[in-house]
Amino acid sequence: MALAASAAAGIVLTDLDVFGARSWVLGASFVMLSIVLAFPRRWLLIVACSLSFAALHVGQLKGSFEHPLRLHMLAVDRSMSAVVEGSLMPDHVSSKPVSLWAICETTRVTLEDGSDWPLRARLKILLPPSAYFPGAGTYRMNGVLRLPAGEQAPGTFDAADHALRSGFAAELRASTLEKVSDDGAGWSCALLDAAEKSRRWISQQIMLDLEDDPKLSGVIRAMALGVADEAQDEIEDAFRDSGTLHVFAVSGLHVAMLGMIAWQVLKLLRLRRGISLAAMVLIVFAYAFITGWRPSAARAALMVAVVFCGPSVDRESSVQNNLGLASLLLLGMDTQQLFMPGFQLSFGVLWAIAALTGVLMKLTARWMTLDPFLPVEFASLRHQLALAFRRWLIGNACVSVSAWLGSLPFILLHFQTVTPVALIANSVLVPLSVAALAITCLSVLAALVTLTGLQIAINNANWLVAKAMVASATWFASLPGANFNLNSPMSATDNTAITWRVLPVADGGAAHHLHLNQTNWLLDTGPAEDFRWLLHPYLRHQGINRLDGIILSHNDSQHIGAAEEVWRTFQRPKVVCSTREPGPYDSSQTVMRRLESWLDLQKLTTGDSIPLSSESRLHCLHPSATSRSMRGDDRAMVLLAQLQGWRLLWMSDAGWLTEQALRESGQELRCDVLLLSNHETDASSTEDFLEAAQPRLVIRGSRGLAAESKMSQKDTLAAWCARVGVPMLETTDAGSVLLNLKSHQLHCSPKNGREITLEKR
């Protein structure tokens, strides 16, 4: 464990490049290893281990973060056409029968700017839409080479960092695929294809007679094989919110459970210990490989092998030593694993169980023994059963508390979420998951010996266990205080802060977050499909557990599609919309109509306002009670936010008709910041309107497909901003944009770009 800790320290210091470590650590590691061989001392060995793993990490960084091809693309700051030659391997990332992705080990990359890179690089390949993985070999591919997009808003998934940590220097969207030769990673492809075929065969067997219930079928696949993309989102949310997501998808827990099940079965067969041990280790490694060789499964398989093989070589089994050895081996294969949340959680939880469970059990020892005045031989059956139950209950509770404490720092670091209910939920769901995995093993064995009738009965028993697991997870997640988010970065630093964040919703959608005096409002929510990967992670990262209100601009699914999910998740805030006449497409199936059917919506019209504080309010400028239009974008709400002297004009999707109506109404349109999206069909941001608004900063959301196709060569808004010298940001390029409103200054901080400061007029 001491060596593993020193290795981790060396990797972290090198990753941060403390004292310029990357330039000298390789030479230092050779010198220190030579000294250790000449003068073996424990402290010298620890230092040598740290330097050696630091040197390994330098090599990992040069293959991705510091790869010359990536550095060149960062310098030109754009995607470009490229011709790539190299060997292909499949990348099975889902349960779909055809993989759309592949992995390429390149031998040459030629870019459109004429630069030629005859060197090895690891690229992620998105195959052409009509193509499928063509098999092992060397290929020539044409396409667009690009760097993955980074984190677009706080708390969201950082695809760029994940790709680099996984060893990918860039990704190619291939348009053509041409086979050059049969040379390539033949063995690797054959093994990956065999694992994928095995996974699909097992999936078919455990789903026999359960095809009519895709909801629970997805749960069983997720638990047994890691095929989580078929499970419904609300089920995954229930497991996550109850702190039991580790039993929902394949993890180290599943591999360890399979190892225990296999060991017990092999003991019943009365095989020699050596044979049983070899068979059990082979089974857990095969299972880890079939489930996609996920890092968590690989870690657990290695741990199981170390734990069970230790006694066979006359080594006492110690959890601390097992952890240290497993982490050293895994980090030796890939030092980037140290920065993966799964790696940190796995070893943090196991270390906490090893270090804390014994302490907790000592504190509760008096409840785990018989009455000291009652001799054991006089204990009745009732006393013995009660003692066994107490020991089981307290043992489970101590392990659960230790695991929860071990995971807490990493959960807070990566997800800002605490799930106290997990202390109880794990005691129920972990035994159920053991039962589910055991039943799955029985189903596969019945399929191997073609006992179809028995297999169907076993699968239906598995269905009952899965149903109990889903019901339990849902109930635990619904309990008051079951989970909550911690520490809003904004309110933690200044309770009087006023911030407005524009989130980078794609395809013409919008979502804005206003934080003022410990209150939180959403202005539009974005589409339903973006809630899980953008809006919810962002709000969770901000430490927000409840919203004070949701303002819906107009009946557009790209703007308000996630409203129902937001309302349920964030403690049912009040919902505000505009008074409007229904358009021709306002059927009962639209989001607004569904909300109106079961919610008491507060409706605004021209002249109404929402008070936020003594010096801040939101004024509704449009639409009026008499406004009539056939298009939803022309009935979009327009708000003027007056926030302690700053004026922000929120236009949503307003177009030419709305702008004309606002100018003719005589209302004061002057603003410091203009926030707008794009009308679906009409021109917007005309010069007359911009002259009336006189914004000092313009922030525009992403354009929808229709607006993009109709955009003329001359962008009126961009041209006006360039002419008068007004900064303009687009979320497509800038990512999320944070406005921090202070008494005399407004600071605008785009995710990608330089900060802009406005002085109060």
Stockholm file with secondary structure:
# STOCKHOLM 1.0

chainA/1-761         MALAASAAAGIVLTDLDVFGARSWVLGASFVMLSIVLAFPRRWLLIVACSLSFAALHVGQLKGSFEHPLRLHMLAVDRSMSAVVEGSLMPDHVSSKPVSLWAICETTRVTLEDGSDWPLRARLKILLPPSAYFPGAGTYRMNGVLRLPAGEQAPGTFDAADHALRSGFAAELRASTLEKVSDDGAGWSCALLDAAEKSRRWISQQIMLDLEDDPKLSGVIRAMALGVADEAQDEIEDAFRDSGTLHVFAVSGLHVAMLGMIAWQVLKLLRLRRGISLAAMVLIVFAYAFITGWRPSAARAALMVAVVFCGPSVDRESSVQNNLGLASLLLLGMDTQQLFMPGFQLSFGVLWAIAALTGVLMKLTARWMTLDPFLPVEFASLRHQLALAFRRWLIGNACVSVSAWLGSLPFILLHFQTVTPVALIANSVLVPLSVAALAITCLSVLAALVTLTGLQIAINNANWLVAKAMVASATWFASLPGANFNLNSPMSATDNTAITWRVLPVADGGAAHHLHLNQTNWLLDTGPAEDFRWLLHPYLRHQGINRLDGIILSHNDSQHIGAAEEVWRTFQRPKVVCSTREPGPYDSSQTVMRRLESWLDLQKLTTGDSIPLSSESRLHCLHPSATSRSMRGDDRAMVLLAQLQGWRLLWMSDAGWLTEQALRESGQELRCDVLLLSNHETDASSTEDFLEAAQPRLVIRGSRGLAAESKMSQKDTLAAWCARVGVPMLETTDAGSVLLNLKSHQLHCSPKNGREITLEKR
#=GR chainA/1-761 SS CHHHHHHHHHHHHHHHTGGGHHHHHHHHHHHHHHHHHHSCCHHHHHHHHHHHHHHHHHHHHHHTTTCHHHHHHHHHTSCEEEEEEEEEEECCCSSCSSCCEEEEEEEEEEETTSCEECSCCEEEEECCTTCCCCCSSEEEEEEEEECCCCCSSTTSCCHHHHHHHTTCSEEEEEEEEEEEESCSCHHHHHHHHHHHHHHHHHHHHHTTTCTTCHHHHHHHHHHHHCCGGGSCHHHHHHHHHTTCGGGTSCCHHHHHHHHHHHHHHHHHTTCCHHHHHHHHHHHHHHHHHHTTCCHHHHHHHHHHHHHHHTGGGTCCCCHHHHHHHHHHHHHHHCGGGGGSHHHHHHHHHHHHHHHHHHHHHHHTGGGSSCCTTSCGGGCCHHHHHHHHHHHHHHHHHHHHHHHHHHHHHHHHHHHCEECTTHHHHHHHHHHHHHHHHHHHHHHHHHHHTTCHHHHHHHHHHHHHHHHHHHHHHHHHHHSTTSCEECCCHHHHHCTTCEEEEECCCSTTCCEEEEEETTEEEEEEECCGGGIIIIIHHHHHHTTCCCCSEEECCSSCHHHHTTHHHHHHHTTCCEEEEECCCCCTTCCTTSHHHHHHHHSCCEEECTTCEEEEETTEEEEEEECCTTCCCSSGGGGCCEEEEEETTEEEEEEETCCHHHHHHHHHHTCCCCCSEEEECCCSSSCCSCHHHHHHHCCSEEEECCCCHHHHHHCCSSCHHHHHHHHHTCCEEEHHHHCSEEEEECSSEEEEEESSSCCEEEECC
#=GC SS_cons         CHHHHHHHHHHHHHHHTGGGHHHHHHHHHHHHHHHHHHSCCHHHHHHHHHHHHHHHHHHHHHHTTTCHHHHHHHHHTSCEEEEEEEEEEECCCSSCSSCCEEEEEEEEEEETTSCEECSCCEEEEECCTTCCCCCSSEEEEEEEEECCCCCSSTTSCCHHHHHHHTTCSEEEEEEEEEEEESCSCHHHHHHHHHHHHHHHHHHHHHTTTCTTCHHHHHHHHHHHHCCGGGSCHHHHHHHHHTTCGGGTSCCHHHHHHHHHHHHHHHHHTTCCHHHHHHHHHHHHHHHHHHTTCCHHHHHHHHHHHHHHHTGGGTCCCCHHHHHHHHHHHHHHHCGGGGGSHHHHHHHHHHHHHHHHHHHHHHHTGGGSSCCTTSCGGGCCHHHHHHHHHHHHHHHHHHHHHHHHHHHHHHHHHHHCEECTTHHHHHHHHHHHHHHHHHHHHHHHHHHHTTCHHHHHHHHHHHHHHHHHHHHHHHHHHHSTTSCEECCCHHHHHCTTCEEEEECCCSTTCCEEEEEETTEEEEEEECCGGGIIIIIHHHHHHTTCCCCSEEECCSSCHHHHTTHHHHHHHTTCCEEEEECCCCCTTCCTTSHHHHHHHHSCCEEECTTCEEEEETTEEEEEEECCTTCCCSSGGGGCCEEEEEETTEEEEEEETCCHHHHHHHHHHTCCCCCSEEEECCCSSSCCSCHHHHHHHCCSEEEECCCCHHHHHHCCSSCHHHHHHHHHTCCEEEHHHHCSEEEEECSSEEEEEESSSCCEEEECC
//
